[in-house]
Amino acid sequence: MQTHSYWAGPLEVITSIGGIRRSGTNEFVFAAGYGLDSCTSSGILTVPYFHPVIGKLDSLGTLLDLRHYSLNMGCRNIASDVLIANDGGIISWGHERDFFVLKANPDLSPVWAKRFIHAGGIQFIKELPNGDLLAGMNLDTAGAVVARLDADGNFLLDQSYIRPKGMVHDAVIDSDGSFIVMGYSDSTNLNVFAPLPASFQPKLFMMKLNGAGDVQWCRGYYSTPNLWYTGRPSRIEKTIDSGYAILATLGYPQNNFFYRPFLMKTDLNGDTLWTSSMGSTGYDHYTADLLAHSDGGYMCSGVVWGDLPGGNSGLPYIYKTDSLGRFPCGQQWHPITVSNLFPADSNFTLTSVDGAIGLPAYMNDTIFDPIPEYNACGDYHTSCSFHARKFHVYPNPNTGRFLVEFADPLMAESYYSVYDALGKLLYQRPLPAGATVEEIDLSRFGRGTYVLKLTDPEGSRYERVVLE
């Protein structure tokens, strides 16, 4: 519908947005990194000093507020995700080298912050029914770590599982306070040119823990001959029929490189109900995120590499499956073997340097046209279609009455839809075949920004319309 680019001034740096969550009817909260000044660590000058930053946007992407937080330790603290707690507080954290967690009030003032001295990072934070926080962490020597904190950031328990190279990625919280944790039993830092050793046999694991961190059961999923690509995290979602959907990335048999997305559904005990994958020769996918849709289907996102339209070698994708995980094209199946795992847990102590101050941050905003969209199922990447803009709105802005001019005469079964700024459909109207212009009247809806969507047999295109 539209694209915003946010950029800082000549003395600041803004990293890509790590996470965004709805915090109100017309408000979203996001987290990122803010490079402001220099930092000296162990006698080495590091430029710039990256601070976590939390900002607020409205539904049109307009920046409402922005703060950065100077932690009491570390030169690199980039926020990778954000959570809106039930009390309205905003919790953000860093992963990999950016090992911290902080909480801010709804007005973005800091509440508490912890910067850990260990080598590792936080993969997820979830809120438990009683307000406690569940954090999943990967550490260099302790493997997969699950920690429980109270709402004030105090640690209630730290448990380490699947040492030394286990990895935790995601979790879902059940209503009784137990939780399901996802991850890999092994990991590797080998580059794509180094063959994987025969000893590297990672399993995707699904582990149920009670509120005290005790293992209730653990299932392992082995994917030979295409081993799991552990360079990308797995994801888990509760389904509408009380099961679990899991998304992971398959790798190549011999080398550490991503291959295809893998989607699986299990029952409440981790036993598989179905598995699904997609792909085509010459194209390599890795996964990013998963959404269990309210219609029973699943939306999977990630990045695909290959010979792509527009001269691109890599593009982000979104695929929508049906309720059985069947992809719209390139359907594939890969066998897995399910086994019981018996991970040993041990107590683990995390040491942190606490405290942060909140300071204003500054950012500019530029609005661009909608980005090019390609049909990923047009002969599966070999003849993808480009949904270019094929109509023009004028005048824009206007007082409610405007004309839409079409570059080509309309095809049969064309229609337009009007949405408000929150994405609510206001109405739809058919368009006559062969028409080259259409007059539209939105004056009864009042001032504001609306989205006009044109749909024809070739696809859909969007234009923003402003009523003054």
Rosetta blueprint (number, residue, H / E / L):
1 M L
2 Q L
3 T E
4 H E
5 S E
6 Y E
7 W E
8 A L
9 G L
10 P L
11 L L
12 E L
13 V E
14 I E
15 T L
16 S L
17 I L
18 G L
19 G E
20 I E
21 R E
22 R E
23 S E
24 G E
25 T L
26 N L
27 E E
28 F E
29 V E
30 F E
31 A E
32 A E
33 G E
34 Y E
35 G E
36 L E
37 D E
38 S E
39 C E
40 T E
41 S E
42 S L
43 G L
44 I E
45 L E
46 T E
47 V E
48 P E
49 Y E
50 F E
51 H E
52 P E
53 V E
54 I E
55 G E
56 K E
57 L E
58 D L
59 S L
60 L L
61 G L
62 T L
63 L E
64 L E
65 D E
66 L E
67 R E
68 H E
69 Y E
70 S E
71 L E
72 N L
73 M L
74 G L
75 C L
76 R E
77 N L
78 I L
79 A L
80 S L
81 D E
82 V E
83 L E
84 I E
85 A L
86 N L
87 D L
88 G L
89 G L
90 I E
91 I E
92 S E
93 W E
94 G L
95 H L
96 E L
97 R L
98 D L
99 F L
100 F E
101 V E
102 L E
103 K E
104 A E
105 N L
106 P L
107 D L
108 L L
109 S L
110 P E
111 V E
112 W E
113 A E
114 K E
115 R E
116 F E
117 I L
118 H L
119 A L
120 G E
121 G E
122 I E
123 Q E
124 F E
125 I E
126 K E
127 E E
128 L L
129 P L
130 N L
131 G L
132 D L
133 L E
134 L E
135 A E
136 G E
137 M E
138 N E
139 L E
140 D L
141 T L
142 A L
143 G E
144 A E
145 V E
146 V E
147 A E
148 R E
149 L E
150 D L
151 A L
152 D L
153 G L
154 N L
155 F E
156 L E
157 L E
158 D E
159 Q E
160 S E
161 Y E
162 I L
163 R L
164 P L
165 K L
166 G L
167 M E
168 V E
169 H E
170 D E
171 A E
172 V E
173 I E
174 D L
175 S L
176 D L
177 G L
178 S L
179 F E
180 I E
181 V E
182 M E
183 G E
184 Y E
185 S L
186 D L
187 S L
188 T L
189 N L
190 L L
191 N L
192 V L
193 F L
194 A L
195 P E
196 L L
197 P L
198 A L
199 S L
200 F L
201 Q L
202 P L
203 K L
204 L E
205 F E
206 M E
207 M E
208 K E
209 L E
210 N L
211 G L
212 A L
213 G L
214 D L
215 V E
216 Q E
217 W E
218 C E
219 R E
220 G E
221 Y E
222 Y E
223 S L
224 T L
225 P L
226 N L
227 L L
228 W E
229 Y L
230 T L
231 G L
232 R L
233 P L
234 S L
235 R E
236 I E
237 E E
238 K E
239 T L
240 I L
241 D L
242 S L
243 G L
244 Y E
245 A E
246 I E
247 L E
248 A E
249 T E
250 L E
251 G E
252 Y L
253 P L
254 Q L
255 N E
256 N L
257 F L
258 F E
259 Y E
260 R E
261 P E
262 F E
263 L E
264 M E
265 K E
266 T E
267 D L
268 L L
269 N L
270 G L
271 D L
272 T E
273 L E
274 W E
275 T E
276 S E
277 S E
278 M E
279 G L
280 S L
281 T L
282 G L
283 Y L
284 D E
285 H E
286 Y E
287 T E
288 A E
289 D E
290 L E
291 L E
292 A E
293 H L
294 S L
295 D L
296 G L
297 G L
298 Y E
299 M E
300 C E
301 S E
302 G E
303 V E
304 V E
305 W E
306 G L
307 D L
308 L L
309 P H
310 G H
311 G H
312 N L
313 S L
314 G E
315 L E
316 P E
317 Y E
318 I E
319 Y E
320 K E
321 T E
322 D L
323 S L
324 L L
325 G L
326 R L
327 F L
328 P L
329 C L
330 G L
331 Q E
332 Q E
333 W L
334 H L
335 P L
336 I L
337 T E
338 V E
339 S E
340 N E
341 L L
342 F L
343 P L
344 A L
345 D E
346 S E
347 N E
348 F L
349 T L
350 L L
351 T L
352 S E
353 V E
354 D E
355 G L
356 A E
357 I E
358 G E
359 L E
360 P E
361 A L
362 Y L
363 M L
364 N E
365 D E
366 T E
367 I E
368 F E
369 D L
370 P L
371 I L
372 P L
373 E L
374 Y E
375 N L
376 A L
377 C L
378 G L
379 D L
380 Y L
381 H L
382 T L
383 S L
384 C L
385 S L
386 F E
387 H L
388 A L
389 R L
390 K L
391 F E
392 H E
393 V E
394 Y E
395 P L
396 N L
397 P L
398 N E
399 T L
400 G L
401 R E
402 F E
403 L E
404 V E
405 E E
406 F E
407 A L
408 D L
409 P L
410 L L
411 M L
412 A L
413 E L
414 S E
415 Y E
416 Y E
417 S E
418 V E
419 Y E
420 D L
421 A L
422 L L
423 G L
424 K L
425 L E
426 L E
427 Y E
428 Q E
429 R E
430 P E
431 L E
432 P L
433 A L
434 G L
435 A L
436 T L
437 V E
438 E E
439 E E
440 I E
441 D E
442 L L
443 S H
444 R H
445 F H
446 G L
447 R L
448 G E
449 T E
450 Y E
451 V E
452 L E
453 K E
454 L E
455 T E
456 D E
457 P L
458 E L
459 G E
460 S E
461 R E
462 Y E
463 E E
464 R E
465 V E
466 V E
467 L E
468 E L
